[in-house]
Amino acid sequence: MEKETNRATPRLLLALIAFLTVPPTESALADCLDYRNYLHWSGSAETPGTAYGLAVVGTHAFVADGEAGLQIIDIEDPNSPLISGSVGTAGPAFYVAVSGPFAFVTEGELGLEVFDITNPAVPQIVGNLDTPGTAAEIEILGSYAFVSDQEGGLQVIDISNPSAPEIVGNVDTPDIARGLAVSGHYVYLADRLNGLQIIDITNPGSPAIVGWVDTPELASDVAVYGFHVFVADVGGGLHVVDVSDPSSPAIVGNVATADLATKVSISGSHLFVAEYYSGFEVFDIANPIDPKIVASMETRSYVVQIVISGFFAYVTDIDSGLQVFNVTNPTSPAILGIADMPGDAYDVAISGLYAFLADGSAGVEVVDLAAVPPIIVGSVDTPASATGIAVQGSHAYVADYDGLVVIDISTPTAPIMVGHVEIGGVTSGLALSGAYAYVSDEMKGLVIIQIANPRSPTIVANMNLPVYTFGVGISGSYAFLIHEDPYGPVFSLQVVDVANPHSPSIVGSLVTPNPGNGLAISGNHLYLADASGLQVIDITDPISSVIVGSLGAPARCRDISIAGSVAYIADEDAGLQVVDVTNPATPSHIGSMDVPGYAGSVAVTTANVYLAGSAGLVMVPSQCQAATGTGPNPIGSLDAVLGPSHPNPLFSGASAIIPFVLGHRGDVSLRILDVSGRQVASLLHELLEAGEHRIPWDGRDDRSAPVPAGMYFYELQAGAFKATRAMVKLH
């Protein structure tokens, strides 16, 4: 089999490699999976301004942060990026490029500023240059900077003396110059209404347009992959352009995107597409003319730029700064099933083989989880709008806007409303304990209802709190309420003694940093999903509860469920977050998964996780409980991971970096192969420690001679582990 693979055509080899690196499809029968082995969110650093452009060099990320200037972020640990330096700019900082010890920042109408970043903690301005138009994106090749100057076209700037940058060439483009990529002797430029412009820069002082091709909508950005250019076309998706003849480019493929495609970035054989307010999608481009979507991920607001470095994607999110994603394997797990709902799925509870959903104005829906795909098999209308649900025995209890509804589910396919009590407020959550239902009400605080006779629920206590109350959880003889009081500590957790449910009393309060949305209790800890992530609260002494741990998240956490040592968080637009809480004081990310629409509520069983939201009920696999917290280089159960080389394609005279991670110490070999499988160069053959490694290849063979242009493969072998990836060498 090895010989057959080595003799395959380059295109087939690429397809095989792509196929072999994609994990097997999960099914409803799968017990679990390890979310660490897929694309997932890793960390973030909020910036003080509006995050636009981005450059990543070594252990630092440089963020053009609008009115806040240039922010320098230490990414030595990509899971915990930290701002380590900053400098103000003359105008709003929009894009940035780094070359050697200098950062070049574009500032719109004020042109370009140059900063010495020898000490990244204290950048110093050393030069500036106004441009004729509005300076936007920038790329550097050698001693030249290429700037898309919007209405000013392309500006070529000599930066050999960074303290005195000088425009040495320019070319007007038909419309508004946006994104650009420099490759070989050409600049590929997205020119809004006039598609892709190809500019010859053999003589940087006299750049000239040599070819162009129109795109259907608004060309916004470009990325080069061998003899193909990918164009992000706002409103028109993604277009693939053959540029083997730069004077006659031709569109040879296109693919629709989930939202407006605005930016593109390539790593190995994967294309990352930023899509306005829908985060980003990842496409396998092993066959460039037929991109295949393999993953998606959302952020809090609007993705501006994506840069891949090693095993991580660094993303500027306009409202929340720098977001970091692990792209060791840039694919998403398979969704096991989706059941669409007639209303808005606010909450979900699982009992046996059925899911019960609070479906807003549509009442309660019953879903058969054994069916493939899961289907609605029963429903019952409620008097108002069902927003919360819990199941106990043969009854479901529903928070129904202004009251509590009781539904007999002894026959799940024929649910019947058997009890109802009006509260008169706005219900926001409920919890069950013994013969009582505890209902949080936005306006009325905590309402306690006796449900010993489900057909005749009776209010036994109403403890008013200053507005507003958003959720409730029960542990022993205490109720915990998510509370917001505009006249006191704004966000808090209220502790209520309910040993006598007929006479509840507040016995404690804990101020929380953000608005809380959902909670779960496991053992002596309460897990609070809030607007920015997770708060872990020790409730060993409920009266003196204390926050002992916290963790950020990419969006706004709405709900949480705990199973064993794993927390599952419904993270609104960012889907599902999976967190290791083996040590509650130091929660750590395991992985994440984007799902259609937004995720508002979550429930978990041994095998699966169920998310209720705008797409209805979404079913995904649960996390294997053997998983533990991630470090800087998580590799799950794999012995090793071989990452994408960068840059790819590799140009003559440059060097590619080949990254890989070892799960344990051992003998490692890394070599370059040609398309026939023959060894071209041996890069490594030695004993290495566990962790991340980066090995350079200068495009030369074992005799130090430059290799010809063409397709090559790099092969990593570590013990029983063996993996191969492709790269292109160009003149």
Residue pairs with C-beta under 8 A, 6 or more apart in sequence:
2 677
3 677
5 13
5 16
5 677
6 673
6 676
6 677
7 676
7 677
8 16
9 675
10 675
10 711
10 726
11 286
11 287
13 675
13 711
13 713
13 726
14 269
14 286
14 287
14 726
15 286
15 287
17 269
17 286
17 724
17 725
17 726
18 269
18 284
18 286
21 329
21 331
21 723
22 294
22 331
23 33
23 37
23 38
23 329
23 331
23 333
25 334
26 33
26 333
26 334
26 336
26 621
27 334
27 336
28 336
28 337
28 372
28 607
28 608
28 619
30 336
30 607
30 621
31 606
31 607
31 621
31 622
31 624
32 607
32 621
32 622
32 623
32 624
32 625
33 333
33 621
33 622
33 623
33 624
34 590
34 591
34 623
34 624
34 627
34 636
34 637
35 333
35 578
35 590
35 591
35 592
35 593
35 623
35 627
36 326
36 590
36 591
36 627
36 630
36 634
36 635
36 636
37 328
37 329
37 591
37 635
37 636
37 637
37 638
38 295
38 329
38 331
38 332
38 333
38 591
38 593
39 282
39 295
39 297
39 325
39 326
39 327
39 329
39 330
39 331
39 332
40 297
40 325
40 326
40 578
40 589
40 590
40 591
40 592
40 593
41 297
41 323
41 324
41 325
41 326
41 553
41 554
41 574
41 577
41 589
41 592
42 78
42 79
42 312
42 324
42 325
42 326
42 589
42 630
43 78
43 79
43 80
43 81
43 323
43 324
43 552
43 589
44 81
44 320
44 321
44 322
44 323
44 324
44 552
44 554
45 73
45 81
45 82
45 83
45 321
45 322
46 320
46 321
47 63
47 65
47 68
47 71
47 73
47 83
47 321
47 322
48 65
48 68
48 71
49 65
49 66
49 67
49 68
49 69
49 71
49 93
50 65
50 66
50 67
50 68
50 92
50 318
50 319
51 63
51 64
51 65
51 66
51 71
51 304
51 316
51 317
51 318
51 320
51 321
51 322
52 63
52 64
52 65
52 66
52 93
52 94
52 95
52 304
52 305
52 316
52 318
53 63
53 64
53 93
53 94
53 95
53 96
53 106
53 137
53 138
53 304
53 305
53 316
54 61
54 62
54 63
54 64
54 96
54 304
54 305
54 306
54 307
54 314
54 315
54 316
54 322
55 61
55 62
55 96
55 97
55 98
55 103
55 307
56 62
56 75
56 307
56 309
56 314
57 98
59 74
59 75
59 76
60 72
60 73
60 74
60 75
60 84
60 117
60 120
61 72
61 73
61 75
61 81
61 307
61 314
61 322
62 70
62 71
62 72
62 73
62 96
62 98
62 103
62 117
63 70
63 71
63 72
63 73
63 96
63 316
63 321
63 322
64 70
64 93
64 94
64 95
64 96
64 105
64 106
65 71
65 86
65 93
65 321
66 92
66 93
66 94
67 92
68 86
68 88
68 93
69 86
69 87
69 88
69 89
69 93
70 86
70 87
70 89
70 93
70 96
70 103
70 105
70 115
70 123
71 83
71 85
71 86
71 321
72 83
72 84
72 85
72 86
72 117
72 120
72 121
72 123
73 81
73 82
73 83
73 84
73 322
74 81
74 82
74 83
74 84
74 120
75 81
75 312
75 314
75 324
77 632
78 311
78 312
78 324
78 326
78 632
79 324
79 588
79 589
79 630
79 631
79 632
81 322
81 324
84 120
84 121
85 119
85 120
85 121
85 122
85 123
86 123
87 115
87 123
87 124
87 125
89 105
89 107
89 113
90 107
90 110
90 113
90 128
91 107
91 108
91 109
91 110
92 107
92 108
93 105
93 106
93 107
94 105
94 106
94 107
94 108
94 135
94 136
95 105
95 106
95 135
95 136
95 137
95 138
95 305
96 103
96 104
96 105
96 106
96 138
97 103
97 104
97 138
97 139
97 140
97 145
98 104
98 117
98 140
99 140
99 145
99 159
101 116
101 117
101 118
102 114
102 115
102 116
102 117
102 126
102 159
102 162
103 114
103 115
103 117
103 123
104 112
104 113
104 114
104 115
104 138
104 140
104 145
104 159
104 162
104 165
105 112
105 113
105 114
105 115
106 112
106 135
106 136
106 137
106 138
106 147
107 113
107 135
108 134
108 135
108 136
109 134
109 135
110 130
110 135
111 128
111 129
111 130
111 131
111 135
112 128
112 129
112 130
112 131
112 135
112 138
112 145
112 147
112 157
112 165
113 125
113 127
113 128
114 125
114 126
114 127
114 128
114 129
114 159
114 162
114 163
114 165
115 123
115 124
115 125
115 126
116 123
116 124
116 125
116 126
116 162
117 123
126 162
126 163
127 161
127 162
127 163
127 164
127 165
128 165
129 157
129 165
129 166
129 167
131 147
131 149
131 152
131 155
131 167
132 149
132 152
132 155
132 170
133 149
133 150
133 151
133 152
133 153
133 155
133 177
134 149
134 150
134 151
134 152
135 147
135 148
135 149
135 150
135 155
136 147
136 148
136 149
136 150
136 177
136 178
137 147
137 148
137 178
137 179
137 180
138 145
138 146
138 147
138 148
139 145
139 146
139 180
139 181
139 182
139 187
140 146
140 159
140 182
141 182
143 158
143 159
143 160
144 156
144 157
144 158
144 159
144 168
144 201
144 204
145 156
145 157
145 159
145 165
146 154
146 155
146 156
146 157
146 180
146 182
146 187
146 201
147 154
147 155
147 157
148 154
148 177
148 178
148 179
148 180
148 189
149 155
149 170
149 177
150 176
150 177
150 178
151 176
151 177
152 170
152 172
152 177
153 170
153 171
153 172
153 173
153 177
154 170
154 171
154 173
154 177
154 180
154 187
154 189
154 199
154 207
155 167
155 169
155 170
156 167
156 168
156 169
156 170
156 201
156 204
156 205
156 207
157 165
157 166
157 167
157 168
158 165
158 166
158 167
158 168
158 204
159 165
168 204
168 205
169 201
169 203
169 204
169 205
169 206
169 207
170 207
171 199
171 207
171 208
171 209
173 189
173 191
173 194
173 197
173 209
174 191
174 193
174 194
174 197
174 212
175 191
175 192
175 193
175 194
176 191
176 192
176 193
177 189
177 190
177 191
177 192
177 197
178 189
178 190
178 191
178 192
178 219
178 220
178 221
179 189
179 190
179 220
179 221
179 222
179 232
179 263
179 264
180 187
180 188
180 189
180 190
180 222
181 187
181 188
181 222
181 223
181 224
181 229
182 188
182 201
183 224
183 649
183 651
183 730
184 651
184 730
184 731
185 200
185 201
185 202
186 198
186 199
186 200
186 201
186 210
186 243
186 246
187 198
187 199
187 201
187 207
188 196
188 197
188 198
188 199
188 222
188 224
188 229
188 243
189 196
189 197
189 198
189 199
189 222
190 196
190 197
190 219
190 220
190 221
190 222
190 231
190 232
191 197
191 212
191 219
192 218
192 219
192 220
193 218
193 219
194 212
194 214
194 219
195 212
195 213
195 214
195 215
195 219
195 231
195 233
196 212
196 213
196 215
196 219
196 222
196 229
196 231
196 241
196 249
197 209
197 211
197 212
198 209
198 210
198 211
198 212
198 243
198 246
198 247
198 249
199 207
199 208
199 209
199 210
200 207
200 208
200 209
200 210
200 246
201 207
210 246
210 247
211 243
211 245
211 246
211 247
211 248
211 249
212 249
213 241
213 249
213 250
213 251
215 231
215 233
215 236
215 239
215 251
216 233
216 235
216 236
216 239
217 233
217 234
217 235
217 236
218 233
218 234
218 235
218 236
219 231
219 232
219 233
219 234
220 232
220 233
220 234
220 261
220 262
220 263
221 231
221 232
221 262
221 263
221 264
222 229
222 230
222 231
222 232
222 264
223 229
223 230
223 264
223 265
223 266
223 271
224 230
224 243
224 266
224 649
225 266
225 271
225 285
225 288
225 649
225 728
226 288
226 649
226 728
226 730
227 242
227 243
227 244
228 240
228 241
228 242
228 243
228 252
228 285
228 288
228 289
229 240
229 241
229 243
229 249
230 238
230 239
230 240
230 241
230 264
230 266
230 271
230 285
230 288
230 291
231 238
231 239
231 240
231 241
231 264
232 238
232 261
232 262
232 263
232 264
232 273
232 274
233 239
233 261
234 260
234 261
234 262
235 260
236 254
236 261
237 254
237 255
237 256
237 257
237 261
238 254
238 255
238 256
238 257
238 261
238 264
238 271
238 273
238 283
238 291
239 251
239 253
239 254
240 251
240 252
240 253
240 254
240 255
240 288
240 289
240 291
241 249
241 250
241 251
241 252
242 249
242 250
242 251
242 252
242 289
243 249
252 289
253 288
253 289
253 290
253 291
255 283
255 291
255 293
257 273
257 275
257 281
258 275
258 278
258 281
258 296
259 275
259 276
259 277
259 278
260 275
260 276
261 273
261 274
261 275
262 274
262 275
262 276
262 303
262 304
263 273
263 274
263 303
263 304
263 305
263 306
264 271
264 272
264 273
264 274
265 271
265 272
265 274
265 305
265 306
265 307
265 308
265 313
266 272
266 285
266 308
266 648
267 308
267 313
267 327
267 330
267 644
267 646
267 648
268 643
268 644
268 645
268 646
268 648
268 725
268 726
268 727
269 284
269 285
269 286
269 644
269 725
269 726
270 282
270 283
270 284
270 285
270 294
270 327
270 330
270 644
271 282
271 283
271 285
271 291
272 280
272 281
272 282
272 306
272 308
272 313
272 330
273 280
273 281
273 282
273 283
274 280
274 303
274 304
274 305
274 306
274 315
275 281
275 303
276 302
276 303
277 301
277 302
278 296
278 298
279 296
279 297
279 298
279 299
279 303
279 573
279 574
279 594
280 296
280 297
280 299
280 303
280 306
280 315
281 293
281 295
281 296
282 293
282 294
282 295
282 296
282 297
282 327
282 330
282 331
283 291
283 292
283 293
283 294
284 291
284 292
284 293
284 294
285 291
286 726
294 330
294 331
294 332
295 330
295 331
295 332
295 594
296 332
296 594
297 325
297 332
297 554
297 574
297 592
297 594
298 554
298 555
298 573
298 574
298 575
298 594
299 315
299 317
299 320
299 323
299 554
299 555
299 573
299 574
300 317
300 319
300 320
300 323
300 554
300 555
300 556
300 573
300 574
301 317
301 318
301 319
301 320
302 317
302 318
302 319
303 315
303 316
303 317
303 318
304 316
304 317
304 318
305 315
305 316
306 313
306 314
306 315
307 313
307 314
307 315
308 314
308 327
308 644
308 646
309 646
310 643
310 646
310 657
310 659
310 692
310 694
311 326
311 327
311 328
311 633
311 641
311 643
311 659
311 661
311 692
312 324
312 325
312 326
312 327
313 324
313 325
313 327
313 330
314 322
314 323
314 324
315 322
315 323
315 324
315 325
316 322
316 323
317 323
320 554
323 554
326 634
328 634
328 635
328 641
328 643
328 661
329 641
332 593
332 594
333 593
333 620
333 621
335 595
335 618
335 619
335 620
336 608
336 619
336 620
336 621
337 372
337 373
337 374
337 618
337 619
338 373
338 374
338 596
338 615
338 616
338 617
338 618
338 619
339 355
339 367
339 373
339 374
339 375
339 376
339 616
339 617
339 619
340 615
340 616
341 357
341 359
341 362
341 365
341 376
341 616
341 617
342 359
342 362
342 365
342 379
343 359
343 360
343 361
343 362
343 363
343 365
344 359
344 360
344 361
344 362
344 614
345 357
345 358
345 359
345 360
345 365
345 600
345 601
345 612
345 613
345 614
345 616
345 617
346 357
346 358
346 359
346 360
346 386
346 387
346 388
346 600
346 601
346 612
347 357
347 358
347 386
347 387
347 388
347 389
347 399
347 559
347 600
347 601
347 612
348 355
348 356
348 357
348 358
348 389
348 601
348 602
348 603
348 610
348 611
348 612
348 617
349 355
349 356
349 389
349 390
349 391
349 396
349 603
350 356
350 369
350 391
350 603
350 604
350 605
350 610
351 391
351 396
351 409
352 412
353 368
353 369
353 370
354 366
354 367
354 368
354 369
354 377
354 409
354 412
355 366
355 367
355 369
355 374
355 603
355 610
355 617
356 364
356 365
356 366
356 367
356 389
356 391
356 396
356 409
357 364
357 365
357 366
357 367
357 389
357 612
357 616
357 617
358 364
358 386
358 387
358 388
358 389
358 398
358 399
358 612
359 365
359 379
359 386
360 385
360 386
360 387
361 385
362 379
362 381
362 386
363 379
363 380
363 381
363 382
363 386
364 379
364 380
364 382
364 386
364 389
364 396
364 398
364 407
364 415
365 376
365 378
365 379
366 376
366 377
366 378
366 379
366 409
366 412
366 413
366 415
367 374
367 375
367 376
367 377
367 617
368 374
368 375
368 376
368 377
368 412
369 608
369 619
371 377
374 617
374 619
377 412
377 413
378 412
378 413
378 414
378 415
379 415
380 407
380 415
380 416
380 417
381 417
382 398
382 400
382 405
382 417
383 400
383 403
383 405
383 420
384 400
384 401
384 402
384 403
385 400
385 401
386 398
386 399
386 400
386 401
386 405
387 399
387 400
387 401
387 427
387 428
388 398
388 399
388 427
388 428
388 429
388 430
389 396
389 397
389 398
389 399
389 430
390 396
390 397
390 430
390 431
390 432
390 437
391 397
391 409
392 432
392 451
394 408
394 409
394 410
395 406
395 407
395 408
395 409
395 418
395 451
395 454
396 406
396 407
396 409
396 415
397 404
397 405
397 406
397 407
397 430
397 432
397 437
397 451
398 404
398 405
398 406
398 407
399 427
399 428
399 429
399 430
399 439
400 420
400 427
401 426
401 427
402 422
402 423
402 424
402 425
402 426
402 427
403 420
403 421
403 422
403 423
403 424
403 427
404 419
404 420
404 421
404 423
404 427
404 430
404 437
404 439
404 449
404 457
405 417
405 419
405 420
406 417
406 418
406 419
406 420
406 451
406 454
406 455
406 457
407 415
407 416
407 417
407 418
408 415
408 416
408 417
408 418
408 454
409 415
418 454
418 455
419 451
419 454
419 455
419 456
419 457
420 457
421 449
421 457
421 458
421 459
423 439
423 441
423 444
423 447
423 459
424 444
425 441
425 442
425 443
425 444
425 447
426 441
426 442
426 443
427 439
427 440
427 441
427 442
428 440
428 441
428 442
428 468
428 469
428 470
428 471
429 439
429 440
429 470
429 471
429 472
429 482
429 518
430 437
430 438
430 439
430 440
430 472
431 437
431 438
431 472
431 473
431 474
431 479
432 438
432 451
432 474
433 474
435 450
435 451
435 452
436 448
436 449
436 450
436 451
436 460
436 498
436 501
437 448
437 449
437 451
437 457
438 446
438 447
438 448
438 449
438 472
438 474
438 479
438 498
439 446
439 447
439 448
439 449
439 472
440 446
440 447
440 469
440 470
440 471
440 472
440 481
440 482
441 447
441 469
442 467
442 468
442 469
442 470
443 467
443 468
444 462
444 464
444 469
445 462
445 463
445 464
445 465
445 469
445 481
446 461
446 462
446 463
446 465
446 469
446 472
446 479
446 481
446 496
446 504
447 459
447 461
447 462
447 463
448 459
448 460
448 461
448 462
448 463
448 498
448 501
448 502
448 504
449 457
449 458
449 459
449 460
450 457
450 458
450 459
450 460
450 501
451 457
460 501
460 502
461 501
461 502
461 503
461 504
463 496
463 504
463 505
463 506
465 481
465 483
465 485
465 494
465 506
466 485
466 487
466 488
467 484
467 485
467 486
468 483
468 484
468 485
469 481
469 482
469 483
469 484
469 494
470 482
470 483
470 484
470 515
470 516
470 517
471 481
471 482
471 516
471 517
471 518
471 519
472 479
472 480
472 481
472 482
472 519
473 479
473 480
473 519
473 520
473 521
473 526
474 480
474 498
474 521
475 521
475 526
475 539
475 542
476 542
477 497
477 498
477 499
478 495
478 496
478 497
478 498
478 507
478 539
478 542
479 495
479 496
479 498
479 504
480 493
480 494
480 495
480 496
480 519
480 521
480 526
480 539
480 542
480 545
481 493
481 494
481 495
481 496
482 493
482 516
482 517
482 518
482 519
482 528
483 491
483 492
483 493
483 494
483 516
484 490
484 491
484 492
484 515
484 516
485 492
489 509
489 511
491 511
491 512
491 513
491 514
491 515
491 516
491 530
492 509
492 510
492 511
492 512
493 509
493 510
493 512
493 516
493 526
493 528
493 537
493 545
494 506
494 508
494 509
495 506
495 507
495 508
495 509
495 510
495 542
495 543
495 545
496 504
496 505
496 506
496 507
497 504
497 505
497 506
497 507
498 504
507 542
507 543
508 542
508 543
508 544
508 545
510 537
510 545
510 546
510 547
512 528
512 530
512 535
512 547
513 530
513 532
513 535
513 550
514 530
514 531
514 532
514 533
514 535
515 530
515 531
516 528
516 529
516 530
516 535
517 529
517 530
517 531
517 556
517 557
517 558
517 559
518 528
518 529
518 557
518 558
518 559
518 560
518 570
518 601
519 526
519 527
519 528
519 529
519 560
520 526
520 527
520 560
520 561
520 562
520 567
521 527
521 539
521 562
522 562
522 581
524 538
524 539
524 540
525 536
525 537
525 538
525 539
525 548
525 581
525 584
526 536
526 537
526 539
526 545
527 534
527 535
527 536
527 537
527 560
527 562
527 567
527 581
528 534
528 535
528 536
528 537
528 560
529 557
529 558
529 559
529 560
529 569
529 570
530 557
531 556
531 557
532 552
532 553
532 556
532 557
533 550
533 551
533 552
533 553
533 557
534 549
534 550
534 551
534 553
534 557
534 560
534 567
534 569
534 579
534 587
535 547
535 549
535 550
536 547
536 548
536 549
536 550
536 551
536 581
536 584
536 585
536 587
537 545
537 546
537 547
537 548
538 545
538 546
538 547
538 548
538 584
539 545
548 584
548 585
549 583
549 584
549 585
549 586
549 587
550 587
551 579
551 587
551 588
551 589
553 569
553 571
553 574
553 577
554 571
554 574
554 577
554 592
555 571
555 572
555 573
555 574
556 571
556 572
556 573
557 569
557 570
557 571
557 572
557 577
558 570
558 571
558 572
558 599
558 600
558 601
559 569
559 570
559 599
559 600
559 601
559 602
560 567
560 568
560 569
560 570
560 602
561 567
561 568
561 602
561 603
561 604
561 609
562 568
562 581
562 604
563 604
563 605
563 606
563 622
563 625
564 625
565 580
565 581
565 582
565 625
566 578
566 579
566 580
566 581
566 590
566 622
566 623
566 625
566 627
567 578
567 579
567 580
567 581
567 587
568 576
568 577
568 578
568 579
568 602
568 604
568 609
568 622
568 623
569 576
569 577
569 578
569 579
569 602
570 576
570 599
570 600
570 601
570 602
570 611
570 612
570 613
571 577
571 592
571 599
572 598
572 599
572 600
573 598
574 592
574 594
574 599
575 592
575 593
575 594
575 595
575 599
575 611
576 592
576 593
576 595
576 599
576 602
576 609
576 611
576 620
577 589
577 592
578 589
578 590
578 591
578 592
578 593
578 623
579 587
579 588
579 589
579 590
580 587
580 588
580 589
580 590
580 627
580 628
580 629
580 630
581 587
582 628
582 629
583 629
586 629
587 629
588 629
588 630
589 630
590 623
590 627
590 629
590 630
591 623
593 620
595 611
595 613
595 615
595 618
595 620
596 614
596 615
596 618
597 613
597 614
597 615
598 613
598 614
599 611
599 612
599 613
599 618
600 611
600 612
600 613
600 614
601 611
601 612
601 613
602 609
602 610
602 611
602 612
603 609
603 610
603 612
604 610
604 622
605 622
606 622
607 621
607 622
608 619
608 620
608 621
608 622
609 619
609 620
609 621
609 622
610 617
610 618
610 619
611 617
611 618
611 619
611 620
612 618
627 636
632 692
633 661
633 691
633 692
635 641
635 661
635 663
638 663
638 721
639 662
639 663
639 664
639 718
639 719
639 720
639 721
640 660
640 661
640 662
640 663
640 716
640 718
640 721
640 723
641 660
641 661
641 723
642 658
642 660
642 714
642 716
642 723
642 724
642 725
643 658
643 659
643 660
643 661
644 659
644 725
645 656
645 657
645 658
645 659
645 697
645 714
645 725
645 727
646 656
646 657
646 659
647 654
647 656
648 656
648 727
648 728
649 727
649 728
649 729
649 730
650 656
650 697
650 699
650 727
650 728
650 729
650 730
651 730
651 731
652 699
652 706
652 709
652 729
652 730
652 731
653 699
654 698
654 699
655 696
655 697
655 698
655 699
656 696
656 697
656 699
656 727
657 694
657 695
657 696
658 670
658 683
658 694
658 695
658 696
658 697
658 714
659 692
659 693
659 694
659 695
660 670
660 692
660 693
660 695
660 716
661 691
661 692
661 693
662 668
662 688
662 689
662 690
662 691
662 693
662 718
663 690
664 690
665 687
665 688
665 689
665 690
666 687
666 688
666 718
666 719
667 685
667 686
667 687
667 688
667 718
667 719
668 684
668 685
668 686
668 687
668 688
668 693
668 716
668 717
668 718
669 682
669 684
669 685
669 715
669 716
669 717
669 718
670 682
670 683
670 684
670 685
670 695
670 714
670 715
670 716
670 717
671 679
671 680
671 681
671 682
671 683
671 684
671 714
671 715
672 679
672 680
672 681
672 682
672 683
672 697
672 701
672 707
672 712
672 713
672 714
672 715
673 679
673 680
673 712
673 713
673 714
673 715
673 724
674 680
674 710
674 712
674 713
675 710
675 711
675 712
675 713
679 702
680 701
680 702
680 707
680 712
681 697
681 700
681 701
681 702
681 707
682 702
683 695
683 697
683 714
684 695
697 714
699 706
699 707
699 729
700 706
700 707
701 707
707 729
708 729
709 729
709 730
709 731
710 728
710 729
711 726
711 727
711 728
711 729
712 726
712 727
712 728
712 729
713 724
713 725
713 726
713 727
714 724
714 725
714 727
715 722
715 723
715 724
716 722
716 723
716 724
